[in-house]
Amino acid sequence: MKEIIIFILSVLILSSCTKSDMVQISGRIENGDSIVSIWVEDSIYTFPLDEQDFFSGKIPLKHNGYATLLHNSLNLYLSPREDLEIYVNARNFSASLYFRGSLGGINSYLKEQEVAVFFDKDYYVLEEEEFVGRMKELIDEKIKLLEAKNFDESFTKLEKERIRYSVAGQVSFYPVYRMRMFPEEKYRPGPVFTEFLSSFSLNNEEMLGTRDYQAFLLNYVYLQASCRKKNGENYTDGIANYILSTITSPSVKNFLLTQIVYRYIWENNGLEGTDYLLAVFHQECTDQSKVAYIDEIVKHWKKISPGMPAPDFAVRDLKGNIVSLKDYQGTYLYITVWATWCVPCKGELPYLELLQKKYAGRNIQFLTIAIDNPQEPQKWSDFLREHPYGGIHTLVDSQGKFNEDYMIISIPRFILIGPDGKLITSNAPRPSGQILQLLESLAI
C-alpha cells in the first residue's frame, strides 16, 4: 500500500554557519521533480532545479556521516569542507546515476552496494544455526570488499558498522519468515539467533543518521515486543514499554517513539487506541521538533474524529459534474476511497455493489472517490466503463484538498457520515468486512 501524504519537517539552511561547517551539493536531475531533497539526520534540505535541471547549494554539517537522497531513498555520504556532484536521469535512475567531486568515489561505492543483490530470501529456509553462520559470512565478505577500496579511516570505520546493521536488519525478519514457511514447527528464536542479534547495540547514536540502522532498530523492537507480548496488552503499548526499559540514548529513544506513534496512526487510520502511546511519547520525547511533528499529525486527525463536522469536498463525476457533501444532507453517506492502481481497492467494488443493492431505498447513499491523477482521468473513466458498478463515481479534486482534509494516507479507505453532516467514523469497515453490523446498529 502506498502512502498518499508524507509529512516532513522543512528546515532552512542557517546563514550563521561558517564555511568549514558546509558540504557543497550540486548536480543535475533530469526528468525528475522540480526540487532535490536530501535528508541529513533530522533535517530535510531542498534545492530547486533551474531551467536546465541543474541545482546547487550547501548543507551545514559539523561532522561526516550518512544522508539520504529522498528520490529512491539512496544512501549518501557527506563530509564538511567536501563537495558532491550528483547526476541522474530519473527515468532510468540506477543505470544513469553517477557522482563527481571529492566525495564522488565514496558515493559511487555506496551506489554499487545499493544496487548489488546481497541478500537472498532463500536464506530464511536455512536452520537457525546455519542461517546465522551465513549472515556472519555475508558481513565478512562485504567488509573485505570495503577494505579493498582503501578509503579513509573515518569512512571505513562508519561503513563497517553500516554493513553490519544492514545485514542485521534482514536477520531480524528470520522468525517471521520461518513461521510463515514452516508453521508446523511453531518456531521461536533460539540461543544462536538471540545471541547474534543481541550483539548489535541499540544505542549507537553515531549511526542514527543511516537508514540501515534505523531499519534495524525498528525491526528489532517490534520483534522483541512481539516475543514479550503479555495477554491483554496492546501490541504497540508493549513496544513503547520495551523502548522505555531498554533504550538509554535520548536521541535513539526520541527516534523510536516518534516512529511507533506515526506508524500506529498510519496503520490504523486514526487516533483510536493511542491514549497510552501518546502519553508515553509526550512524557519521554525530549526533541521538541519531533513533538511538534506528532502534535501536528494528531491535530489533523482530531478534526475528523467521530462527531466532528465532516469536511466539505468538491469532486467530479464521470460527466464532469461537481459532487459535494452538501448534496447528501439528510442522508447517511458511505464513501469508498480507492484508485485504479490499487488491487485491494478494486477487490472491494463488487462487495460495494452488493451492499448498495441491499440498502436500496433506505436513507443511505453510496459514493466512490478515486484518487487517481485528476489531470489524467482517462484510465479511471475507462475502468468504470469496462466495470459499470452501480452508484455515483467521482474523481478527487486537482488541489488534493479531499486527501488533505480526510487524511488519506493509505487506501482503500471507507468513511461514514451521518444525516447531520457529522462523521460517524472516518475509518469505517470495508464492504467485505463488518460494515453490515455497523449499519444495522444505526437502524438505517
N, C-alpha and C positions, 0 to 999 in steps of 0.2 A: 504494500500500500504506500502510495506516495504522500509526502507531506505537501499540503497546498499553501500553507502560510508558514514562513520561517521567521521567528522573532530574533533580531540581532541588536546588539548594543553598538551604536555608532560612536566613533571616537574621532577627535581632532588631533592632528599632529602638533605637539607642543612647540611653539616657536622659541621657548626658552632653552631647549636642548642645545648643547654645543655640538660642533661638527664631529667630535670624537664619539658622540653618542649615536651617530646616524649610520644607517646602511642605505646605500643608493640602490633603488629598484627602477628598472626601465625595461623596455622591450616593445613587442608588437603582438597583438592578439587579433588575428583575422577571423572574420565570420563568427564572432562571439558576442558577448554582451557589450554594452556601452561603457562598462567600468570593469576594472580588475580589482578583486577583493582578496586580501591576504590576512589571515588570522594569525596573530602573534600573541601568545599567552591568552589573556582575556580581552584583547582588543582586536577590532577588525578595521583595517586601513583600506580605503578605496581610492583608486586612481582612475580618472576619466580617460577614455581614449580620444585622440584627436581625429581629424577627418581621414587621416591615413592609417588609423588603427594603432598609432604609437601611444605609449604612456611613459611617464617618468615621475619620480617622486622620492621622498625619503621617509624612512621609518625610524623613530627613536628606539635605540637598543643599547642597553648597558652591558649586556654580555651575550656571547654567542649561544645559539640554540636553534631549535626546530620551529618551523612555522608551517602553515597550510595554505596552499593556493586553492581557494574555495571552489573554483571550477574544477571538477574532477577530484576534489579532495586530495591533492597531490602534496606529498611531503616536500618541504623546502628546508634548507639550512642557511641561516643568516648569521652575520658576524659584524660587530661595529667596525667602522672605517674600511669596510669592504664594499664591493658592488656586485650586483647580479643582474644580468640581462636575460629576459625570458621571451622566447619566440615560439609561436604555435599557431596552427590553423585549427580552429575549434571543430571543423568538420571531420578532421582526422587527427584527433588530439595526440594519441600515443605515438603515431608514426612521424608526425611533424614537429613534435616538441624538441627543442634544443636550447642549451644555455651558453652564455658567454660571460665574460667578466672575471674578476678574481675569485668569485665563488662558483664559476661555471663548472669546473672539474668535479667538485664535491656534489653539486646538484645533478650533474649528469649521472654520477654513480647512483644517487638516490632514485633517479628515474629508472635506471636498469633494475634496481631492486624492486621498484614498484610494479613493473610490468612482468618481471620474471615469475613464473609459476613455481612457488617453493613449497606449497602445502597441498597434498593430495588428500581428499576426503576419504579415500580408501584406507588411510592410516587409522581411522576410527574403528575399522574392523579388527585391528590387532588387539590381542590381550593386553591388559594394563601394563605389565612389566615390559613387554616388547614395545608397546606404544611409547612409553616414557623414554626407553632407550633410544628409539628412533628420533624423538624430539631433541634429545641431548646431542645426537649426531648431527642433526639439522642445524642446531645452533653453532656447533664447532665448524661445520662446513661453511656457513655464511661468514663467520668471523675470520676464517682463513682467507676467504675471498676479499674481505675488507682489508686485512693486513697486507695483502699483496699490492694494494693500491698505494701504500706509503703516504697516506695523508698525514696532516699534522697531528700531534699527540692529543690535543684538546678534542678535536672532532672524533678521532678514533676511539677515545675513551667513551664519549657520549654514544657513538654509534654502536659500540658493543652492547651497551645497555639497551638501546632501542631494539636491536636484533633479538636480544633475549626476551624482551617484553612482547615483541611481535609474534614470536613462537608461543609464548605463554598464553597470549590471548586466544590462540587457536586451541591450545591444550585444555583450557577451561571449559570448552564445549564437549569434551570427551564423554562425561557422564550422560549428557542429554542424548547424544547420538548413539551411545552404546545402548541405552534403554530403549530407544526407538527401533534399533536394528535387531536387538535380541531381548524383546520384552519378557520372554520366559525366564531369563537369567535373574531378573529383578536386581540388576547391578547397583551397587553402592560403592563409592570411591574407597579404594583400599589404601594401605600404608605407602606403597610406592608412589601412587598418584598424589596423595595428600602431601607427602614429604617433598616431592618435586615442586608443587605449586607453592607450598609454604616457604620455599627458598627465595621467593621474589618479594621484595619489600613493597608494602602497601603505603609507605610514607616517603616516597622518593620525590621530593619537591623539585629536584633538578630536572626530572623527566616529565613533569606535569604538562609541559607545552606540547608533547608529542601525542599524536592520535593513537599510536600503538600502546602507550602506557595508559592513556585514558580508557581505551577499549578493554585492556586487561583489568583495570580497576573495576569497571562496571560489571564485566563478566564474572569476576571473582566474587564480588559482594553479593550479586544475585545468586550465584551458585551456593555460597555459604549460607545465605539466609534461607534458601530452599531446603538445604540439608538440615537446618536447625529449626525449621518452622514448627511451632507449637500448635496443638489443637485449638482451634477457635481464633488463632491470631491472624490478623490481616497480613497478607504476604508482604506488602510494601512497608507496613509498620515494622515488621521483623527486619527488613533491610535497614531501616533507619536505626533500629536498636543495635544491629550488628555494627554499623558505622560508628555509633557513639562509643561502643565498647572496644573497638579495635583501632580506629584511626586516631593518631596523635598529632599529625601535621594539620594545622589550621587550614592551610590552603588546599590540601587534599580533601579534608572534610568539607570545606565550602563547595568544592567542585562536585563531590559525590552527592551531597544533599540537594544541590541545585538540580542535578541531573535526574535524580529519582523523583523529585517533585514534578519536574517538567514532563518526564516520561509517563508518570501516572496520569496526569491530567490529559496528556495527548492520547494515551491508550484508552482512556475511559470517557473521552469527550466531555469533560466537565469536572466539577469540584466534589461530587458525591464521594464520600469516604476519605476525604483529605484532611479532616479536622486534626487528627493526631500528627500526621505528616507535616502539615503546615505549622503546627505549634512547635514541633522539634526544629524545623527549619528556621523559624524566626528566633528561637532561643539560642541556637548553636551557630548559625551562619554569621561570620564576622565581616564578610565582604559586602559592603553596602551597595555596590553596583549589582551584585547578584540578587540581593534582597529587593532592590528596585525592579529588576528584571522579572522576578517571580511575581511581585506585587502587581505589576502592570498586566501580566497574564491573568492573574486572579481577578483583577478589576474588570477585564473584558468578559470573563466567564460569568461573573456575578450579574452582569447586565442581561444574560439570557438564562438565569436561574428560573425554576418553576415559580409561577405567579407574577413574573415581570412582564411588562408590556412587550409583545413581540415586535422587533424592529420592522418597519415597513420595507418593502422592496419593490422594484420595478424590473420585471423580466419580460422577454418577448416570446410569444408562441410561434407555431410553425407558419402562421400567416403574417407575422411581423407585428401583431397587436401587443400593446403593453398590458401585462397582467400584474396586479399589485395586491397586497394584503387586504386593502380596503374592499376589494371585490368579494371578499369572503366573510364580511361582517355578519354575525348572527348564526354562523355555522361552524362546526368543527372543521379544521383543515389539517390533513395529513400530508406532509411534504416529503418526497423522496429526492435526496440529493445524490447525483450519480454522474457518470461520464462514459462515453462510448469506449474509452480505452481501459475501463475498469471491469475486469471479468466478474468479480463477485457482485458488482452493481447490476450487471446485465442478468445475472442469475436470479436476482430478486424481482425483476419485472413481471415474469409470469405469475408469481405469487401475488404481486400487487394487483394484477388484473383480476385474479380470483377474489381478492379482498374487496375490490370495488363492486363486483357483482353481488357479493354477499350483503353489502351495505347500500345497495342501490335504493334510492327513495328515502333514505334516512338523513338525519341532519348532520351529514359529514361529506366533505368534498376531498378529492384527491388531486394533488398537483406534483408533477416532477419538475425539478430544476437541474439541468445538466450544466456542469462546469467546464465543458469543452471550450476551446478558444472561440469567443464570440465574434472574432474577426474572420474566422473560417468556419461558418456554420454548416457547410455542405455535408460533412461527414455525419454530423448529428442528425440533420434532416433526412439524409439518405437512409440512415439506420432505422429511423422511425417509420419511414415509408415501406421499408422491407419488413419491419416488425410492427404492424399497426396496433400496438397496445392501446386499450381504452384510456380515457382520462385526458386532462389538459397537460400538454408537454411544453416546457419552456426552456430557454437558454439564458444563462446567467448574464448579468449586465457587464458591459465592457470595462467599467471602472473598478470592478471587483468589490463593490460595496456589500453585496449579499454575502460573499465569502468572509469579508472582514466582520460584518455585523453579527453573523451567526457562527463565527469561529470555525469555519470549515477547514480543518487541518487534515482530515482523512475521510475517505468515502468507502462504501456507501454510508450515508447518514440519514436519519429519519427524525422529523420534527413534528410535534403535535401541538396545535394551537386551539384554544377554546373559542366559543362564540363571542366572548367578550374581548377577543384580541390579545388575551394574555397567554403566555406559554404554559402549557401543561408539562411538557418536557422538551428540551432541545436535543435529547438523545433517546428517542423513542425506540421500542423494539422494532425489528425489521419484519416485513410481511411474512417471511418464512419462520419467524420466531414467535414471541409471546404477545404479539400485538392484539390478538383477539381478546385475551384476558384483560388487557388494559381498556380496550374499547367497551367491553361488556361491563367493567366496573364503573364506567361513566354513564351507563344506561342509555347509550346512543340509539 
